Amino acid sequence: MSKTIGGVLLLVGLLSFGKVSAQVVNTNSPYSRYGLGDRESIGYTKSQAMGGVAYALRDKNMINGVNPASFSSQDSLSFILDMAFRARYVIAQSEKDGEHTDPSASVHHVAIQFPVWRYFGVALGFQPFSQMGYNVTRFETDPLILSKIGNVRYHHHGNGGLSEAFLGFAFSPHRNISLGVSARYLFGSLNYAQDLYVPNHALYADVRYDDRLVLRGFGLTGGLQLSLPTNDDSQLRLGAVAELMPSLEAERRLEVKQVYIGSAYDIANNYFVGKERLSYPIKYGVGILHETPALSYGLDFSMQDWSNFSLRPSQQKNGLGYTLNAGVQWIPNPAELRYYLKRVQYRFGVYYSQLPMRIENTTLNEMGVTFGFGFPYRYSSSIFHTAFRLGMRGTTSNGLVRELYGEFVFGVSFNDIWFAKRKFQ
């Protein structure tokens, strides 16, 4: 039991660290100014290496935070601590500004899972939900303003992000059926800033305008996993998930300054504008996975219609977004005791997404490949995971930006029999 308490304390410490690190800007993408920011890649490390396949994934040795129905998968006496860290490198290309790079690193997730009794499991954890960070400069093009005032410069920049904490439960009324629900709390802030610079003009002041949105809300994720009987040692599993956020509220505050001949004057200082309730769209996801002791492969599809989502509507337009994921895992010989490499889990996947944002009447896409490994720790159920993602998002057409990125995730699933009293130490 002392190990259990230690694991919970470790989780609390990591949650505190994650809350702090979530405020650090871990992206520098112009696309992060749309919607609720640049959404973090979903799925834990095994799922990440398999192209994002997660809805039908069910593994007794690790946590699947995407489908809460999987929380009843582990052994009745075991305790799992699952955490991961992410490093990302982006090359942004545009016809106007050429090419620049952006490295970043952050906590990917931290979670624990434990059984309450044989058919009932619980999981809780923390994970970044989205990041916002952009830096765009443009110059005035109106001939009248240029002739009267000069070459006015506009600087648009933003930072912030949202984090998510969850508590989930799963119940398995039958060995082939599992139902789960996860309560989620979303919190954080998105900070939009616009600076106006007037070149060497005695009649006009520079302006600093900060628009800060503090967001918080509660949501639910419902999940189902159904295993279909087969005639051999394989399993065909179906999974489905629905995510909704009925209570998502944004509190808006403004800070406005004028800068004239080197002196700054506050026009608004943390001025409370008001609150608004956001219409967060329901997300649906379905998946299928065929699994044998040596080979697993699956397919996922998810969709979310952002057409009615309104957040600073004069600047943001959204539509239907969807994602298709496919992945495979191969273990040469799971029962091998002599040759370690035959017990290593080899993973590969691909994904394709139509992004919800609409910019310059252009629909943006994202696609990529993934691969990774699961390294068992000795002969225990604990596993070290690696996942690599290589992808592309956006286009250089219509003055937009194409992003080429590489991402590395390192995760650990600690799995031990922590609720049984040992006879021998």
PEKA-V707134 format. One record per backbone hydrogen bond with DSSP energy under -1.0 kcal/mol. CO is the residue of the C=O (numbers start at 1). NH is the residue of the N-H. Records with the same first field share a line. If there is no record, write none. Layout:
# PEKA-V707134
CO: NH / NH
This chain:
# PEKA-V707134
1: 5
2: 6
3: 7
4: 8
5: 9
6: 10
7: 11
8: 12
9: 13
10: 14
11: 15
12: 16
13: 17
14: 18
15: 19
16: 20
17: 21
18: 22
20: 23
21: 24
29: 32
30: 33
31: 34
34: 37
38: 131
44: 48
45: 49
47: 52
48: 51
50: 53
59: 62
67: 70
68: 71
70: 73
75: 78
77: 419
79: 416
80: 113
81: 414
82: 111
83: 412
84: 108 / 109
85: 410
86: 106
87: 408
88: 104
89: 406
90: 102
91: 404
92: 100
93: 402
94: 98
98: 94
100: 92
102: 90
104: 88
106: 86
109: 84
110: 126
111: 82
112: 124
113: 80
114: 122
117: 120
119: 172
120: 116 / 117
121: 170
122: 114
123: 168
124: 112
125: 166
126: 110
127: 164
129: 40
130: 162
131: 38
133: 29
134: 158
136: 156
138: 154
142: 146
143: 147
144: 148
145: 149 / 150
150: 152
152: 140
153: 197
154: 138
155: 195
156: 136
157: 193
158: 134
159: 191
160: 132
161: 189
162: 129 / 130
163: 187
164: 127
165: 185
166: 125
167: 183
168: 123
169: 181
170: 121
171: 179
174: 177
176: 227
178: 225
179: 171
180: 223
181: 169
182: 221
183: 167
184: 219
185: 165
186: 217
187: 163
188: 215
189: 161
190: 213
191: 159
192: 211
193: 157
194: 209
195: 155
196: 207
197: 153
206: 259
207: 196
208: 257
209: 194
210: 255
211: 192
212: 253
213: 190
214: 251
215: 188
216: 249
217: 186
218: 247
219: 184
220: 244
221: 182
222: 242
223: 180
224: 240
225: 178
226: 238
228: 236
235: 291
236: 228
237: 289
238: 226
239: 287
240: 224
241: 285
242: 222
243: 283
244: 220
247: 218
248: 278
249: 216
250: 276
251: 214
252: 273 / 274
253: 212
254: 271
255: 210
256: 267 / 268
257: 208
258: 265
259: 206
260: 263
263: 260
265: 258
268: 256
271: 254
274: 252
276: 250
278: 280
283: 243
284: 303
285: 241
286: 301
287: 239
288: 299
289: 237
290: 297
291: 235
294: 331
295: 292
296: 329
297: 290
298: 327
299: 288
300: 325
301: 286
302: 323
303: 284
304: 321
306: 309
312: 315
317: 358
319: 306
321: 304
322: 354
323: 302
324: 352
325: 300
326: 350
327: 298
328: 348
329: 296
330: 346
333: 336
339: 342
340: 343
342: 333
345: 374
346: 330
347: 372
348: 328
349: 370
350: 326
351: 368
352: 324
353: 366
354: 322
356: 319
359: 362
362: 359
364: 355
365: 394
366: 353
367: 392
368: 351
369: 390
370: 349
371: 388
372: 347
373: 386
374: 345
375: 384
377: 380
382: 377
383: 413
384: 375
385: 411
387: 409
388: 371
389: 407
390: 369
391: 405
392: 367
393: 403
397: 400
402: 93
403: 393
404: 91
405: 391
406: 89
407: 389
408: 87
409: 387
410: 85
411: 385
412: 83
413: 383
414: 81
416: 79 / 418
